[in-house]
């Protein structure tokens, strides 16, 4: 009889096709109409649209409850191979307790002993296996401070950190730290991210460090790694459990924890509701472009709508982006990623002069040519673009969450109550949304004079109380207890966007979060690349020629830095 083995690969391929059919949009949509919750974004969109048209209020409410549960309450059983073996061992004992045949404590004690025996036999206590869990934080009572358990009378802690709005609000808490500990905190340098980066690099390279607490960031940390202490020397495992495990893991390089996170951020689409809901503009846009004027979900729609709003003189600028330094290179990067591209391929070979790179650069250049972005784009950084939006000059753009409280203040912003948030757009790859992200943080330089005191100040800044106060401004927390508190606050708010922005942020962090390439020369690369990109945007250099030159310059830089040895 002939062997059946050659048929196996074909059978597997056929099985894969059947699975693709079962999980396709149409079949999954048919199943979701029965009440089952979908796992596809396109099916979620369809069932939400159906519910919005339904005359039964519960059709819509159940989906809202489900999405809230998935965002806030979702957890699985312990993920280990013997879960079913454990439950088969445990449930008869639980039945006995329920029926009154066993005393509660005695029954639980017996079940625990039986479980230990089973786990021992299965090798869980000999192979170093661990179960990682995150307990739901207790937010009853007032949020707690940290870093005040030691007296620091006569100690001066010097700090070099990021400044400007919204970062400096945290530093108002320093007076309370000084009062509680007896220490004095002296700020030796505040600057925007790029200014403080240059200051730190110069101090580290010239051995002129005169500060104990330094700014850090997940995008910048690789270049500082040889100059900062391992924070595991100062924070216990129990203290570190309060922070996002993924950020702690990302910040641990060669076993060394380079920083303690302060807050996270990811760029979201901010858009003017009054413009997108304008009936006259909606009709004109539909007539011109053939589709509805809704907040843009693709880069192509962003371009159409940016040009439209300006052409209609509805606003000064359709969209905008910070146009220099790493801010420009990072924004290009997330648009490039959404187009299916990347800065580097295998073995750090630069590849951004390919089709995806050309399309992304042309998108930026054409917006500038059409007058859809500010003429002074190449002079703008984060504060300037935020102010443009605040002043009512911009229809929509990608912006960090940290400006939320500023934008919602009617005393300072014309757009207060007139904007909304959503996920960033997709590009040529419909499965990739923009999602440039990272975390601001604190480090202790190796050359610091007061390292123990510096650790106490960092514990204060990143404590539940101080982090919660900062999160209320709109910055995204990195502590589970602070997340729980702001979600609880939002549920009680009369402003719908207070709650929605957190749901959008959690979706983005779950699905869209990506950092720039994490290598020591990221900033050196962006400093080399962004002037060439500016030249492309301004029309001084042809797109492909500019990208080719930037790639060649990058190869030379990476060669000199030893990446190709």
MARKOLBA-863579 format. One record per residue (C-alpha): x, y, z; residue in three letters; residue number from 0. Coordinates in steps of 0.05 Angstrom, whole numbers, plus 5000, padded with zeros to 4 digits. Layout:
<vomars>
VOMAR    x    y    z   r   k
VOMAR    X    Y    Z ALA NUM
...
</vomars>
This chain:
<vomars>
VOMAR    x    y    z   r   k
VOMAR 5000 5000 5000 UNK   0
VOMAR 5030 5068 4982 UNK   1
VOMAR 5053 5112 5039 UNK   2
VOMAR 5005 5168 5061 UNK   3
VOMAR 5060 5214 5086 UNK   4
VOMAR 5067 5256 5022 UNK   5
VOMAR 4994 5277 5029 UNK   6
VOMAR 5005 5307 5098 UNK   7
VOMAR 5032 5375 5076 UNK   8
VOMAR 4974 5383 5027 UNK   9
VOMAR 4925 5364 5083 UNK  10
VOMAR 4955 5417 5128 UNK  11
VOMAR 4950 5469 5074 UNK  12
VOMAR 4877 5450 5063 UNK  13
VOMAR 4865 5453 5138 UNK  14
VOMAR 4894 5524 5139 UNK  15
VOMAR 4847 5544 5083 UNK  16
VOMAR 4787 5517 5122 UNK  17
VOMAR 4810 5556 5184 UNK  18
VOMAR 4817 5619 5141 UNK  19
VOMAR 4746 5608 5117 UNK  20
VOMAR 4718 5599 5188 UNK  21
VOMAR 4754 5661 5213 UNK  22
VOMAR 4739 5704 5151 UNK  23
VOMAR 4701 5769 5158 UNK  24
VOMAR 4636 5740 5130 UNK  25
VOMAR 4634 5677 5171 UNK  26
VOMAR 4657 5712 5234 UNK  27
VOMAR 4605 5766 5223 UNK  28
VOMAR 4550 5714 5216 UNK  29
VOMAR 4571 5682 5281 UNK  30
VOMAR 4577 5749 5317 UNK  31
VOMAR 4504 5765 5299 UNK  32
VOMAR 4485 5707 5345 UNK  33
VOMAR 4516 5746 5403 UNK  34
VOMAR 4586 5718 5404 UNK  35
VOMAR 4642 5770 5411 UNK  36
VOMAR 4686 5779 5349 UNK  37
VOMAR 4762 5781 5349 UNK  38
VOMAR 4768 5818 5283 UNK  39
VOMAR 4768 5894 5281 UNK  40
VOMAR 4728 5895 5216 UNK  41
VOMAR 4674 5850 5247 UNK  42
VOMAR 4671 5893 5310 UNK  43
VOMAR 4658 5953 5264 UNK  44
VOMAR 4601 5917 5229 UNK  45
VOMAR 4566 5894 5293 UNK  46
VOMAR 4573 5963 5323 UNK  47
VOMAR 4541 5993 5260 UNK  48
VOMAR 4485 5942 5265 UNK  49
VOMAR 4473 5958 5339 UNK  50
VOMAR 4471 6033 5324 UNK  51
VOMAR 4412 6020 5277 UNK  52
VOMAR 4375 5973 5324 UNK  53
VOMAR 4312 5994 5361 UNK  54
VOMAR 4332 5950 5419 UNK  55
VOMAR 4376 5991 5468 UNK  56
VOMAR 4409 5929 5496 UNK  57
VOMAR 4438 5912 5427 UNK  58
VOMAR 4483 5973 5433 UNK  59
VOMAR 4494 5972 5508 UNK  60
VOMAR 4519 5900 5510 UNK  61
VOMAR 4575 5917 5461 UNK  62
VOMAR 4595 5978 5503 UNK  63
VOMAR 4597 5934 5565 UNK  64
VOMAR 4636 5881 5528 UNK  65
VOMAR 4688 5930 5503 UNK  66
VOMAR 4695 5960 5572 UNK  67
VOMAR 4705 5891 5602 UNK  68
VOMAR 4756 5871 5549 UNK  69
VOMAR 4794 5936 5562 UNK  70
VOMAR 4791 5935 5638 UNK  71
VOMAR 4773 5866 5664 UNK  72
VOMAR 4800 5815 5615 UNK  73
VOMAR 4845 5760 5644 UNK  74
VOMAR 4858 5688 5628 UNK  75
VOMAR 4868 5629 5675 UNK  76
VOMAR 4942 5614 5691 UNK  77
VOMAR 4973 5595 5624 UNK  78
VOMAR 5010 5530 5638 UNK  79
VOMAR 5006 5461 5606 UNK  80
VOMAR 4975 5427 5667 UNK  81
VOMAR 4916 5475 5677 UNK  82
VOMAR 4864 5422 5661 UNK  83
VOMAR 4901 5370 5702 UNK  84
VOMAR 4899 5419 5760 UNK  85
VOMAR 4825 5434 5752 UNK  86
VOMAR 4808 5360 5748 UNK  87
VOMAR 4845 5350 5813 UNK  88
VOMAR 4814 5411 5847 UNK  89
VOMAR 4741 5414 5827 UNK  90
VOMAR 4718 5350 5864 UNK  91
VOMAR 4746 5380 5928 UNK  92
VOMAR 4710 5445 5915 UNK  93
VOMAR 4646 5407 5902 UNK  94
VOMAR 4655 5373 5969 UNK  95
VOMAR 4663 5441 6003 UNK  96
VOMAR 4601 5469 5969 UNK  97
VOMAR 4559 5408 5989 UNK  98
VOMAR 4583 5413 6061 UNK  99
VOMAR 4619 5347 6061 UNK 100
VOMAR 4685 5381 6077 UNK 101
VOMAR 4702 5439 6122 UNK 102
VOMAR 4722 5500 6081 UNK 103
VOMAR 4793 5510 6109 UNK 104
VOMAR 4807 5436 6113 UNK 105
VOMAR 4784 5425 6042 UNK 106
VOMAR 4826 5482 6015 UNK 107
VOMAR 4887 5458 6054 UNK 108
VOMAR 4879 5389 6024 UNK 109
VOMAR 4871 5416 5954 UNK 110
VOMAR 4933 5459 5961 UNK 111
VOMAR 4975 5400 5985 UNK 112
VOMAR 4949 5356 5928 UNK 113
VOMAR 4965 5412 5879 UNK 114
VOMAR 5036 5418 5906 UNK 115
VOMAR 5046 5344 5898 UNK 116
VOMAR 5020 5346 5826 UNK 117
VOMAR 5064 5406 5808 UNK 118
VOMAR 5125 5373 5840 UNK 119
VOMAR 5113 5310 5799 UNK 120
VOMAR 5106 5352 5736 UNK 121
VOMAR 5173 5386 5749 UNK 122
VOMAR 5149 5457 5763 UNK 123
VOMAR 5194 5465 5823 UNK 124
VOMAR 5257 5438 5792 UNK 125
VOMAR 5262 5473 5725 UNK 126
VOMAR 5256 5545 5746 UNK 127
VOMAR 5186 5555 5718 UNK 128
VOMAR 5148 5615 5743 UNK 129
VOMAR 5078 5642 5737 UNK 130
VOMAR 5073 5717 5726 UNK 131
VOMAR 5009 5751 5748 UNK 132
VOMAR 4987 5822 5759 UNK 133
VOMAR 4939 5833 5816 UNK 134
VOMAR 4883 5884 5807 UNK 135
VOMAR 4907 5944 5846 UNK 136
VOMAR 4871 5968 5909 UNK 137
VOMAR 4852 6041 5900 UNK 138
VOMAR 4812 6049 5963 UNK 139
VOMAR 4838 6106 6004 UNK 140
VOMAR 4884 6162 5983 UNK 141
VOMAR 4941 6149 5934 UNK 142
VOMAR 5008 6137 5969 UNK 143
VOMAR 5074 6172 5964 UNK 144
VOMAR 5142 6138 5966 UNK 145
VOMAR 5215 6159 5977 UNK 146
VOMAR 5203 6193 6044 UNK 147
VOMAR 5224 6136 6090 UNK 148
VOMAR 5295 6163 6098 UNK 149
VOMAR 5317 6229 6128 UNK 150
VOMAR 5362 6268 6080 UNK 151
VOMAR 5378 6330 6122 UNK 152
VOMAR 5435 6370 6092 UNK 153
VOMAR 5434 6332 6025 UNK 154
VOMAR 5426 6371 5960 UNK 155
VOMAR 5399 6330 5902 UNK 156
VOMAR 5415 6361 5834 UNK 157
VOMAR 5370 6346 5776 UNK 158
VOMAR 5375 6354 5699 UNK 159
VOMAR 5308 6340 5668 UNK 160
VOMAR 5258 6354 5613 UNK 161
VOMAR 5221 6420 5618 UNK 162
VOMAR 5163 6457 5588 UNK 163
VOMAR 5089 6440 5587 UNK 164
VOMAR 5063 6392 5610 UNK 165
VOMAR 5125 6363 5644 UNK 166
VOMAR 5140 6417 5696 UNK 167
VOMAR 5075 6408 5735 UNK 168
VOMAR 5106 6348 5770 UNK 169
VOMAR 5163 6389 5796 UNK 170
VOMAR 5116 6430 5839 UNK 171
VOMAR 5113 6369 5885 UNK 172
VOMAR 5188 6378 5901 UNK 173
VOMAR 5171 6425 5959 UNK 174
VOMAR 5131 6370 5993 UNK 175
VOMAR 5189 6321 5983 UNK 176
VOMAR 5238 6371 6013 UNK 177
VOMAR 5192 6382 6073 UNK 178
VOMAR 5183 6307 6085 UNK 179
VOMAR 5257 6288 6078 UNK 180
VOMAR 5298 6350 6096 UNK 181
VOMAR 5333 6347 6029 UNK 182
VOMAR 5342 6405 5981 UNK 183
VOMAR 5329 6394 5907 UNK 184
VOMAR 5366 6438 5858 UNK 185
VOMAR 5346 6439 5785 UNK 186
VOMAR 5410 6450 5744 UNK 187
VOMAR 5379 6442 5675 UNK 188
VOMAR 5310 6440 5643 UNK 189
VOMAR 5301 6436 5569 UNK 190
VOMAR 5258 6403 5516 UNK 191
VOMAR 5275 6331 5498 UNK 192
VOMAR 5327 6350 5447 UNK 193
VOMAR 5360 6404 5489 UNK 194
VOMAR 5365 6360 5550 UNK 195
VOMAR 5391 6303 5508 UNK 196
VOMAR 5448 6346 5482 UNK 197
VOMAR 5463 6371 5552 UNK 198
VOMAR 5466 6300 5580 UNK 199
VOMAR 5509 6273 5524 UNK 200
VOMAR 5559 6329 5531 UNK 201
VOMAR 5563 6320 5607 UNK 202
VOMAR 5571 6245 5601 UNK 203
VOMAR 5623 6249 5546 UNK 204
VOMAR 5665 6303 5579 UNK 205
VOMAR 5659 6274 5649 UNK 206
VOMAR 5627 6338 5675 UNK 207
VOMAR 5565 6307 5707 UNK 208
VOMAR 5542 6352 5764 UNK 209
VOMAR 5473 6323 5774 UNK 210
VOMAR 5444 6263 5811 UNK 211
VOMAR 5377 6252 5774 UNK 212
VOMAR 5376 6252 5698 UNK 213
VOMAR 5320 6252 5647 UNK 214
VOMAR 5316 6188 5605 UNK 215
VOMAR 5270 6160 5552 UNK 216
VOMAR 5260 6092 5520 UNK 217
VOMAR 5278 6121 5452 UNK 218
VOMAR 5342 6153 5478 UNK 219
VOMAR 5365 6104 5532 UNK 220
VOMAR 5411 6061 5489 UNK 221
VOMAR 5461 6119 5481 UNK 222
VOMAR 5463 6131 5557 UNK 223
VOMAR 5470 6058 5579 UNK 224
VOMAR 5544 6062 5595 UNK 225
VOMAR 5535 6124 5638 UNK 226
VOMAR 5476 6106 5683 UNK 227
VOMAR 5467 6060 5742 UNK 228
VOMAR 5428 5995 5744 UNK 229
VOMAR 5363 6017 5778 UNK 230
VOMAR 5353 5948 5807 UNK 231
VOMAR 5405 5969 5859 UNK 232
VOMAR 5355 6020 5886 UNK 233
VOMAR 5286 5991 5872 UNK 234
VOMAR 5265 5924 5901 UNK 235
VOMAR 5227 5873 5858 UNK 236
VOMAR 5165 5890 5899 UNK 237
VOMAR 5172 5964 5882 UNK 238
VOMAR 5183 5948 5808 UNK 239
VOMAR 5119 5907 5805 UNK 240
VOMAR 5079 5972 5806 UNK 241
VOMAR 5104 5991 5736 UNK 242
VOMAR 5086 5965 5667 UNK 243
VOMAR 5122 5899 5659 UNK 244
VOMAR 5132 5911 5584 UNK 245
VOMAR 5167 5978 5596 UNK 246
VOMAR 5211 5949 5651 UNK 247
VOMAR 5229 5892 5605 UNK 248
VOMAR 5244 5938 5547 UNK 249
VOMAR 5288 5982 5592 UNK 250
VOMAR 5328 5922 5617 UNK 251
VOMAR 5389 5915 5573 UNK 252
VOMAR 5439 5859 5587 UNK 253
VOMAR 5406 5849 5654 UNK 254
VOMAR 5413 5922 5673 UNK 255
VOMAR 5351 5965 5686 UNK 256
VOMAR 5370 6032 5654 UNK 257
VOMAR 5312 6074 5679 UNK 258
VOMAR 5249 6080 5720 UNK 259
VOMAR 5189 6101 5677 UNK 260
VOMAR 5151 6164 5691 UNK 261
VOMAR 5095 6162 5640 UNK 262
VOMAR 5082 6132 5572 UNK 263
VOMAR 5058 6164 5508 UNK 264
VOMAR 5033 6145 5439 UNK 265
VOMAR 5009 6191 5384 UNK 266
VOMAR 4934 6193 5371 UNK 267
VOMAR 4893 6229 5318 UNK 268
VOMAR 4865 6294 5347 UNK 269
VOMAR 4810 6324 5304 UNK 270
VOMAR 4762 6383 5306 UNK 271
VOMAR 4691 6357 5314 UNK 272
VOMAR 4660 6424 5294 UNK 273
VOMAR 4693 6420 5226 UNK 274
VOMAR 4678 6347 5212 UNK 275
VOMAR 4605 6356 5234 UNK 276
VOMAR 4594 6417 5190 UNK 277
VOMAR 4538 6399 5141 UNK 278
VOMAR 4560 6448 5087 UNK 279
VOMAR 4631 6421 5089 UNK 280
VOMAR 4606 6350 5089 UNK 281
VOMAR 4566 6362 5025 UNK 282
VOMAR 4623 6397 4989 UNK 283
VOMAR 4673 6344 5007 UNK 284
VOMAR 4627 6287 4984 UNK 285
VOMAR 4614 6322 4919 UNK 286
VOMAR 4689 6333 4906 UNK 287
VOMAR 4719 6267 4931 UNK 288
VOMAR 4662 6218 4927 UNK 289
VOMAR 4664 6194 4999 UNK 290
VOMAR 4640 6220 5066 UNK 291
VOMAR 4676 6272 5107 UNK 292
VOMAR 4693 6232 5169 UNK 293
VOMAR 4755 6235 5213 UNK 294
VOMAR 4811 6205 5171 UNK 295
VOMAR 4829 6132 5180 UNK 296
VOMAR 4882 6128 5126 UNK 297
VOMAR 4941 6171 5104 UNK 298
VOMAR 4908 6181 5037 UNK 299
VOMAR 4846 6209 5071 UNK 300
VOMAR 4890 6255 5113 UNK 301
VOMAR 4919 6285 5050 UNK 302
VOMAR 4851 6294 5016 UNK 303
VOMAR 4820 6326 5078 UNK 304
VOMAR 4879 6370 5095 UNK 305
VOMAR 4878 6400 5025 UNK 306
VOMAR 4802 6406 5026 UNK 307
VOMAR 4797 6445 5091 UNK 308
VOMAR 4850 6494 5067 UNK 309
VOMAR 4819 6501 4998 UNK 310
VOMAR 4752 6517 5030 UNK 311
VOMAR 4786 6568 5076 UNK 312
VOMAR 4754 6532 5134 UNK 313
VOMAR 4819 6535 5173 UNK 314
VOMAR 4891 6557 5167 UNK 315
VOMAR 4922 6487 5161 UNK 316
VOMAR 4891 6419 5147 UNK 317
VOMAR 4943 6382 5187 UNK 318
VOMAR 5014 6391 5214 UNK 319
VOMAR 5074 6356 5245 UNK 320
VOMAR 5136 6377 5283 UNK 321
VOMAR 5187 6391 5228 UNK 322
VOMAR 5256 6383 5257 UNK 323
VOMAR 5303 6339 5298 UNK 324
VOMAR 5281 6270 5322 UNK 325
VOMAR 5209 6295 5323 UNK 326
VOMAR 5208 6298 5247 UNK 327
VOMAR 5246 6233 5238 UNK 328
VOMAR 5199 6197 5287 UNK 329
VOMAR 5136 6222 5253 UNK 330
VOMAR 5163 6200 5185 UNK 331
VOMAR 5179 6133 5217 UNK 332
VOMAR 5108 6118 5240 UNK 333
VOMAR 5079 6139 5173 UNK 334
VOMAR 5132 6096 5139 UNK 335
VOMAR 5114 6036 5183 UNK 336
VOMAR 5040 6044 5165 UNK 337
VOMAR 5060 6042 5092 UNK 338
VOMAR 5094 5975 5104 UNK 339
VOMAR 5164 6003 5108 UNK 340
VOMAR 5220 6011 5159 UNK 341
VOMAR 5284 6050 5168 UNK 342
VOMAR 5327 5987 5172 UNK 343
VOMAR 5325 5917 5145 UNK 344
VOMAR 5368 5857 5163 UNK 345
VOMAR 5435 5871 5196 UNK 346
VOMAR 5419 5945 5203 UNK 347
VOMAR 5420 5959 5128 UNK 348
VOMAR 5380 6024 5114 UNK 349
VOMAR 5322 6011 5067 UNK 350
VOMAR 5279 6073 5072 UNK 351
VOMAR 5293 6095 5000 UNK 352
VOMAR 5246 6040 4976 UNK 353
VOMAR 5175 6048 4950 UNK 354
VOMAR 5146 6057 5020 UNK 355
VOMAR 5198 6111 5036 UNK 356
VOMAR 5184 6148 4971 UNK 357
VOMAR 5110 6147 4983 UNK 358
VOMAR 5117 6173 5055 UNK 359
VOMAR 5165 6229 5035 UNK 360
VOMAR 5121 6249 4976 UNK 361
VOMAR 5061 6253 5024 UNK 362
VOMAR 5097 6303 5068 UNK 363
VOMAR 5124 6343 5009 UNK 364
VOMAR 5057 6348 4974 UNK 365
VOMAR 5022 6372 5037 UNK 366
VOMAR 5074 6428 5041 UNK 367
VOMAR 5068 6445 4966 UNK 368
VOMAR 4992 6450 4973 UNK 369
VOMAR 4997 6496 5034 UNK 370
VOMAR 4960 6444 5076 UNK 371
VOMAR 5013 6447 5131 UNK 372
VOMAR 5047 6509 5161 UNK 373
VOMAR 5099 6545 5119 UNK 374
VOMAR 5145 6546 5179 UNK 375
VOMAR 5138 6471 5190 UNK 376
VOMAR 5214 6460 5191 UNK 377
VOMAR 5220 6507 5251 UNK 378
VOMAR 5166 6473 5293 UNK 379
VOMAR 5173 6426 5352 UNK 380
VOMAR 5122 6398 5401 UNK 381
VOMAR 5102 6462 5437 UNK 382
VOMAR 5092 6501 5372 UNK 383
VOMAR 5047 6449 5339 UNK 384
VOMAR 5007 6441 5403 UNK 385
VOMAR 4997 6516 5405 UNK 386
VOMAR 4974 6517 5332 UNK 387
VOMAR 4919 6466 5348 UNK 388
VOMAR 4902 6503 5413 UNK 389
VOMAR 4894 6567 5374 UNK 390
VOMAR 4844 6535 5327 UNK 391
VOMAR 4889 6536 5266 UNK 392
VOMAR 4891 6461 5250 UNK 393
VOMAR 4836 6412 5231 UNK 394
VOMAR 4870 6347 5253 UNK 395
VOMAR 4938 6318 5268 UNK 396
VOMAR 4976 6265 5306 UNK 397
VOMAR 4992 6287 5376 UNK 398
VOMAR 5012 6259 5444 UNK 399
VOMAR 4960 6249 5499 UNK 400
VOMAR 4997 6292 5548 UNK 401
VOMAR 4967 6357 5521 UNK 402
VOMAR 4896 6336 5538 UNK 403
VOMAR 4882 6379 5599 UNK 404
VOMAR 4914 6439 5563 UNK 405
VOMAR 4870 6430 5502 UNK 406
VOMAR 4808 6422 5546 UNK 407
VOMAR 4820 6487 5584 UNK 408
VOMAR 4774 6541 5554 UNK 409
VOMAR 4816 6595 5586 UNK 410
VOMAR 4877 6577 5544 UNK 411
VOMAR 4850 6539 5484 UNK 412
VOMAR 4799 6556 5431 UNK 413
VOMAR 4787 6483 5415 UNK 414
VOMAR 4765 6463 5486 UNK 415
VOMAR 4703 6419 5479 UNK 416
VOMAR 4710 6419 5403 UNK 417
VOMAR 4757 6361 5390 UNK 418
VOMAR 4759 6286 5395 UNK 419
VOMAR 4811 6229 5392 UNK 420
VOMAR 4818 6165 5353 UNK 421
VOMAR 4871 6114 5333 UNK 422
VOMAR 4923 6136 5283 UNK 423
VOMAR 4913 6122 5209 UNK 424
VOMAR 4935 6063 5167 UNK 425
VOMAR 4977 6071 5104 UNK 426
VOMAR 4988 6022 5047 UNK 427
VOMAR 4986 5965 5098 UNK 428
VOMAR 4914 5963 5123 UNK 429
VOMAR 4936 5923 5184 UNK 430
VOMAR 4986 5974 5211 UNK 431
VOMAR 4963 6037 5245 UNK 432
VOMAR 5012 6093 5263 UNK 433
VOMAR 5033 6084 5335 UNK 434
VOMAR 5100 6117 5351 UNK 435
VOMAR 5107 6108 5425 UNK 436
VOMAR 5154 6109 5485 UNK 437
VOMAR 5162 6127 5557 UNK 438
VOMAR 5194 6186 5593 UNK 439
VOMAR 5235 6165 5653 UNK 440
VOMAR 5289 6179 5705 UNK 441
VOMAR 5360 6151 5713 UNK 442
VOMAR 5418 6159 5761 UNK 443
VOMAR 5485 6175 5729 UNK 444
VOMAR 5545 6133 5750 UNK 445
VOMAR 5581 6198 5766 UNK 446
VOMAR 5526 6223 5812 UNK 447
VOMAR 5549 6244 5882 UNK 448
VOMAR 5484 6228 5919 UNK 449
VOMAR 5457 6164 5888 UNK 450
VOMAR 5417 6139 5948 UNK 451
VOMAR 5384 6207 5955 UNK 452
VOMAR 5372 6210 5880 UNK 453
VOMAR 5336 6142 5884 UNK 454
VOMAR 5291 6170 5939 UNK 455
VOMAR 5272 6229 5895 UNK 456
VOMAR 5257 6183 5836 UNK 457
VOMAR 5214 6140 5881 UNK 458
VOMAR 5176 6203 5901 UNK 459
VOMAR 5166 6226 5828 UNK 460
VOMAR 5142 6156 5806 UNK 461
VOMAR 5100 6142 5868 UNK 462
VOMAR 5025 6130 5862 UNK 463
VOMAR 5007 6199 5888 UNK 464
VOMAR 5053 6241 5845 UNK 465
VOMAR 5042 6198 5783 UNK 466
VOMAR 4967 6203 5793 UNK 467
VOMAR 4970 6279 5797 UNK 468
VOMAR 5009 6280 5732 UNK 469
VOMAR 4961 6230 5699 UNK 470
VOMAR 4903 6276 5714 UNK 471
VOMAR 4934 6326 5665 UNK 472
VOMAR 4926 6276 5609 UNK 473
VOMAR 4993 6239 5610 UNK 474
VOMAR 4988 6163 5605 UNK 475
VOMAR 5009 6127 5669 UNK 476
VOMAR 5057 6068 5673 UNK 477
VOMAR 5030 6043 5740 UNK 478
VOMAR 4970 5996 5745 UNK 479
VOMAR 4944 6031 5807 UNK 480
VOMAR 4945 6099 5773 UNK 481
VOMAR 4910 6070 5711 UNK 482
VOMAR 4856 6043 5757 UNK 483
VOMAR 4846 6111 5790 UNK 484
VOMAR 4840 6151 5725 UNK 485
VOMAR 4793 6100 5696 UNK 486
VOMAR 4751 6106 5758 UNK 487
VOMAR 4753 6182 5753 UNK 488
VOMAR 4733 6180 5679 UNK 489
VOMAR 4673 6136 5694 UNK 490
VOMAR 4646 6191 5739 UNK 491
VOMAR 4661 6248 5691 UNK 492
VOMAR 4607 6286 5654 UNK 493
VOMAR 4655 6296 5595 UNK 494
VOMAR 4649 6235 5548 UNK 495
VOMAR 4719 6246 5520 UNK 496
VOMAR 4750 6237 5590 UNK 497
VOMAR 4730 6164 5585 UNK 498
VOMAR 4737 6154 5510 UNK 499
VOMAR 4809 6178 5507 UNK 500
VOMAR 4830 6124 5558 UNK 501
VOMAR 4794 6070 5517 UNK 502
VOMAR 4829 6095 5454 UNK 503
VOMAR 4896 6097 5490 UNK 504
VOMAR 4888 6026 5516 UNK 505
VOMAR 4870 6001 5447 UNK 506
VOMAR 4931 6036 5417 UNK 507
VOMAR 4978 6010 5471 UNK 508
VOMAR 4950 5940 5461 UNK 509
VOMAR 4951 5940 5385 UNK 510
VOMAR 4992 5997 5355 UNK 511
VOMAR 5049 6010 5403 UNK 512
VOMAR 5119 6011 5373 UNK 513
VOMAR 5183 6046 5390 UNK 514
VOMAR 5236 6073 5342 UNK 515
VOMAR 5294 6025 5328 UNK 516
VOMAR 5328 6014 5395 UNK 517
VOMAR 5402 6024 5381 UNK 518
VOMAR 5454 6070 5411 UNK 519
VOMAR 5460 6113 5349 UNK 520
VOMAR 5386 6128 5339 UNK 521
VOMAR 5394 6202 5354 UNK 522
VOMAR 5458 6206 5313 UNK 523
VOMAR 5420 6175 5255 UNK 524
VOMAR 5361 6223 5262 UNK 525
VOMAR 5408 6283 5266 UNK 526
VOMAR 5439 6260 5201 UNK 527
VOMAR 5373 6245 5167 UNK 528
VOMAR 5324 6300 5187 UNK 529
VOMAR 5359 6357 5149 UNK 530
VOMAR 5355 6316 5085 UNK 531
VOMAR 5281 6303 5099 UNK 532
VOMAR 5270 6377 5110 UNK 533
VOMAR 5303 6391 5043 UNK 534
VOMAR 5255 6341 5010 UNK 535
VOMAR 5194 6372 5043 UNK 536
VOMAR 5214 6442 5022 UNK 537
VOMAR 5225 6420 4950 UNK 538
VOMAR 5299 6435 4950 UNK 539
VOMAR 5316 6362 4936 UNK 540
VOMAR 5280 6311 4892 UNK 541
VOMAR 5247 6257 4934 UNK 542
VOMAR 5284 6195 4908 UNK 543
VOMAR 5351 6230 4903 UNK 544
VOMAR 5344 6256 4974 UNK 545
VOMAR 5326 6188 5001 UNK 546
VOMAR 5383 6155 4964 UNK 547
VOMAR 5432 6205 4992 UNK 548
VOMAR 5405 6196 5062 UNK 549
VOMAR 5411 6120 5056 UNK 550
VOMAR 5483 6126 5032 UNK 551
VOMAR 5501 6174 5087 UNK 552
VOMAR 5468 6127 5138 UNK 553
VOMAR 5508 6068 5111 UNK 554
VOMAR 5572 6108 5120 UNK 555
VOMAR 5553 6127 5191 UNK 556
VOMAR 5534 6056 5209 UNK 557
VOMAR 5599 6030 5179 UNK 558
VOMAR 5640 6080 5219 UNK 559
VOMAR 5602 6059 5281 UNK 560
VOMAR 5620 5986 5270 UNK 561
VOMAR 5551 5958 5255 UNK 562
VOMAR 5574 5918 5195 UNK 563
VOMAR 5635 5884 5225 UNK 564
</vomars>
